[in-house]
Amino acid sequence: MSNSLAYGAKLTPESFADFVQRLKYHSRGKGVNDHCTADAIFIVQRKRLVNGIDADYTDQLMVYCDDWKWFSIQEYWDDLDSDAKVELNKKSQDWCEKQFMKADSDDQWYLLGELEDHTVTGYQWEWEYVNSHFTREAAQAFIQRKKHDYPDGMRIYVDANIYCWEFNAIKEALMDGRLVLSDGAAK
């Protein structure tokens, strides 16, 4: 793959031929079956946490304290040491007369929100655009190269660009051999 544009190779006759071959595979070949459109564009998206949503408008709650975050009561409980569990059980007994893990979830979230330096808030995950590629291989190469910058995750989303006439005209010209790699000599 070191001679592939998808992995940052220089544009040469060989790397250009590899690119056109991959483009044909995804636009006219068996690759079309993988993404259900001949007019595919491969979009890299990152998973992004959106928090601060009012709990009245979502059933997805999280708690965070300092740089830590938990997305479930059980996850939070499992991270506590035994002294913290005893203290939380005492607060729960005072509040609702039940041990913390046996209390109703509304009571559990309330109690966590009352702890010092703890915030309970609504959240959701969303997928955010990062960039686009002509081929799946180029999108995968980007993810491999940059995944450390996106710790919550990345994915390839395939979109149909059927009405992107400029993009499709250039793509068709590349595949038909009407748009070719020149030696760069001025004419």
C-alpha positions as CSV (number, residue, x, y, z in Angstrom):
1,M,0.0,0.0,0.0
2,S,3.0,2.3,0.2
3,N,2.4,3.2,-3.5
4,S,-1.2,4.2,-2.9
5,L,-2.6,7.7,-2.9
6,A,-4.8,6.5,-0.1
7,Y,-1.7,6.2,2.1
8,G,0.0,9.4,1.0
9,A,2.1,8.2,-1.9
10,K,3.2,10.8,-4.5
11,L,1.1,11.0,-7.7
12,T,2.8,8.8,-10.2
13,P,1.5,6.8,-13.1
14,E,1.4,3.7,-10.8
15,S,-0.4,5.4,-7.9
16,F,-2.8,7.1,-10.3
17,A,-3.6,3.7,-11.9
18,D,-4.2,2.2,-8.5
19,F,-6.5,5.0,-7.6
20,V,-8.6,4.7,-10.8
21,Q,-8.8,1.0,-10.3
22,R,-10.1,1.4,-6.8
23,L,-12.5,4.1,-8.0
24,K,-13.9,1.8,-10.6
25,Y,-14.3,-1.0,-8.0
26,H,-16.4,1.3,-5.8
27,S,-18.4,2.9,-8.6
28,R,-18.9,0.2,-11.2
29,G,-17.5,-3.0,-9.7
30,K,-18.4,-5.4,-6.9
31,G,-17.8,-2.6,-4.3
32,V,-21.1,-1.1,-5.3
33,N,-22.8,-4.0,-3.5
34,D,-21.1,-3.1,-0.3
35,H,-22.5,0.4,-0.2
36,C,-25.6,0.2,-2.4
37,T,-24.8,3.1,-4.7
38,A,-22.6,3.7,-7.7
39,D,-22.4,7.4,-6.7
40,A,-20.7,6.8,-3.3
41,I,-18.7,9.3,-1.4
42,F,-16.9,8.0,1.7
43,I,-17.4,10.3,4.6
44,V,-15.3,10.0,7.7
45,Q,-17.2,10.9,10.8
46,R,-16.2,11.2,14.4
47,K,-18.3,10.2,17.4
48,R,-18.9,13.2,19.6
49,L,-20.4,13.5,23.0
50,V,-22.9,16.3,23.5
51,N,-23.7,16.9,27.2
52,G,-25.4,19.5,29.2
53,I,-28.9,18.5,27.9
54,D,-31.6,19.2,30.4
55,A,-32.6,15.9,32.0
56,D,-36.3,16.7,31.4
57,Y,-35.7,16.2,27.7
58,T,-33.7,13.0,27.6
59,D,-33.6,9.6,29.3
60,Q,-29.8,9.4,28.7
61,L,-28.1,10.6,31.8
62,M,-24.4,10.8,32.8
63,V,-22.5,11.9,35.8
64,Y,-19.1,13.6,35.7
65,C,-16.7,14.7,38.4
66,D,-13.4,16.4,37.5
67,D,-12.2,14.7,34.4
68,W,-14.1,11.4,34.9
69,K,-17.5,10.6,33.4
70,W,-19.9,7.6,33.8
71,F,-22.8,6.7,31.6
72,S,-24.7,4.5,34.1
73,I,-25.3,4.1,37.7
74,Q,-23.7,0.7,37.7
75,E,-20.5,2.0,36.0
76,Y,-20.2,4.7,38.6
77,W,-20.9,2.3,41.5
78,D,-18.3,-0.2,40.2
79,D,-15.6,2.5,40.3
80,L,-16.2,3.5,43.9
81,D,-14.0,2.2,46.7
82,S,-15.7,0.5,49.7
83,D,-15.6,3.7,51.8
84,A,-17.4,5.7,49.1
85,K,-20.0,3.0,48.7
86,V,-20.7,3.0,52.5
87,E,-21.1,6.8,52.4
88,L,-23.4,6.7,49.4
89,N,-25.5,4.0,50.9
90,K,-25.8,6.1,54.1
91,K,-27.0,9.1,52.0
92,S,-29.4,6.9,50.1
93,Q,-30.8,5.5,53.4
94,D,-31.4,9.0,54.6
95,W,-33.0,10.1,51.3
96,C,-35.2,7.1,50.4
97,E,-34.7,4.5,53.0
98,K,-33.0,2.1,50.6
99,Q,-29.4,1.1,49.8
100,F,-28.1,3.0,46.9
101,M,-28.2,0.2,44.3
102,K,-31.7,-0.8,45.4
103,A,-33.1,2.7,45.1
104,D,-35.2,3.8,42.1
105,S,-33.0,5.2,39.3
106,D,-34.5,8.7,39.8
107,D,-33.3,8.7,43.4
108,Q,-29.9,7.3,42.4
109,W,-29.4,10.1,39.8
110,Y,-30.6,12.7,42.3
111,L,-28.2,11.5,45.0
112,L,-25.3,11.5,42.6
113,G,-26.1,15.1,41.5
114,E,-26.1,16.1,45.2
115,L,-22.5,14.9,45.7
116,E,-19.8,17.5,46.0
117,D,-18.2,18.3,42.6
118,H,-20.6,15.9,40.8
119,T,-22.8,17.0,37.9
120,V,-25.6,14.9,36.5
121,T,-26.7,15.9,33.0
122,G,-28.4,14.6,29.9
123,Y,-26.2,13.6,26.9
124,Q,-26.3,12.1,23.5
125,W,-23.8,10.8,21.0
126,E,-23.7,12.3,17.5
127,W,-21.6,11.7,14.4
128,E,-19.8,14.7,13.1
129,Y,-18.3,15.2,9.7
130,V,-14.5,15.1,9.5
131,N,-13.7,14.8,5.8
132,S,-14.6,12.9,2.5
133,H,-12.8,10.5,0.2
134,F,-13.3,9.1,-3.3
135,T,-12.6,5.5,-2.0
136,R,-13.2,3.4,1.1
137,E,-9.5,2.6,1.2
138,A,-8.6,6.3,1.5
139,A,-11.2,6.8,4.3
140,Q,-9.9,3.7,6.1
141,A,-6.3,4.9,5.8
142,F,-7.3,8.3,7.2
143,I,-8.9,6.6,10.2
144,Q,-5.9,4.5,10.8
145,R,-3.6,7.5,10.7
146,K,-5.7,9.9,12.8
147,K,-7.7,7.7,15.2
148,H,-5.5,8.8,18.1
149,D,-7.0,12.3,17.7
150,Y,-10.6,11.0,18.0
151,P,-10.7,8.9,21.2
152,D,-14.5,8.4,21.1
153,G,-14.4,6.7,17.8
154,M,-14.7,7.2,14.1
155,R,-16.6,5.6,11.2
156,I,-17.0,5.6,7.5
157,Y,-20.4,6.8,6.4
158,V,-21.3,6.2,2.8
159,D,-23.5,8.8,1.2
160,A,-25.0,8.9,-2.3
161,N,-23.8,11.9,-4.1
162,I,-26.1,11.4,-7.1
163,Y,-26.8,15.1,-7.5
164,C,-23.2,16.2,-7.1
165,W,-22.8,16.8,-10.8
166,E,-19.3,18.2,-10.8
167,F,-18.0,15.4,-8.6
168,N,-19.6,12.7,-10.7
169,A,-18.5,14.3,-14.0
170,I,-14.9,14.2,-12.8
171,K,-15.2,10.7,-11.4
172,E,-16.7,9.4,-14.7
173,A,-14.0,11.1,-16.7
174,L,-11.3,9.5,-14.6
175,M,-12.9,6.1,-14.9
176,D,-13.5,6.5,-18.7
177,G,-9.9,7.6,-19.3
178,R,-10.9,11.1,-20.5
179,L,-9.2,12.7,-17.5
180,V,-5.7,11.4,-17.4
181,L,-2.4,11.9,-15.6
182,S,-0.1,14.2,-17.6
183,D,3.6,14.4,-17.4
184,G,3.1,18.0,-16.3
185,A,4.9,19.6,-19.3
186,A,3.6,23.0,-20.3
187,K,2.2,23.1,-23.8
